[in-house]
């Protein structure tokens, strides 16, 4: 038993350190993805054809290639252009660009789900298109997209594991290192999975809570 | 009618190859009420929506209070205003839609107050007071904190009317305000509109309720295939129709 706790302390420390990085990468790339996805979805509404083609191309490329390949390309190819970035920013850029493509579609669907009369009513009372977006369209889009957005955040938290491949010091990176040095394969990976669960489970409950509050005025 | 509140000149509207309005003229004096009637697809809603530039007319002009609406004169021609400029003018025209279009994320009071707050820069407490007064006018004081989804169609439409009234508009536009309502809820909305008419508000009303149009309006326009076929006082148009098409239309309505 004492042995178990000693092992737990020894291996848990680095894994918890990794958990901090995992959370940081998740939050940073989620922010990038939301800002990028929403901006692109809104730009697409302007209906400028060449711009829309560019956005569609971006979305299709990032949705139809593995995120791991995207991150490798960013991490290993940017130096050839004279841009040297560390594993952390590379991970955030890669996951953020990938998420931007996913969320662009999510926001577009959300905006499309709102009846055009909602916007007309806003314009009719004298709101500018910007006010109508800010006070009428976006709050409703938020309500509609919250469930898919929450599910995306949960998936993202677990998908950050792929960035261990470029040595970003998150949970799986540390887990692999520990396995190499201690050979405690089962113990380390179960512990790592447990940490993911402890992060993900409360997040899922939080999303549910949000949804319930938003539904109050439905 | 040189100083008419509203003047619509030679209005044309085309959607692709479909010509919906083929040169429509109308004028409305302050405090007057015009009802536009006609069969579905005759262009009456389009005409109303062109008045506040919800639809941009293909040709023709709209003047509100003597001022060109939705356009600016530029050299010999006219250019459409930007949406931001247009917003300033639209603030003077209240519009009530067939589908209500209350904003579901806002309570009844917030639905009414948000316009004055954001458009006219009223403080929240001022706007709330105004909203409460407008909701009282439409007999919805008991539901100020309710969200639209918890209101009946008739109640939603009354809140939508309060929202338009809070603009303190020069002109009210009603686009078939009772067409989406269950029959037993039509009365409460018509009552409110009648009360507003009695206050001397200027309004243009598109409706299928011929009997109501006859009571509330002082002028009736019968629109058919994008042109005004007949117009005049309700007595002339509804009681003594000249045109065969109008007679046919009124017969159909009465049979229903």
Interface residues (C-beta under 8 A of the other chain):
Chain A: X115 X117 X118 X120 X121 X122 X123 X124 X125 X126 X127 X128 X129 X130 X131 X135 X136 X139 X140 X143 X217 X218
Chain B: X52 X54 X83 X84 X86 X87 X88 X90 X91 X92 X93 X94 X95 X97 X99 X101 X102 X103 X104 X105 X107 X114 X115 X118 X119 X120 X147 X149 X160 X163 X164 X166 X167
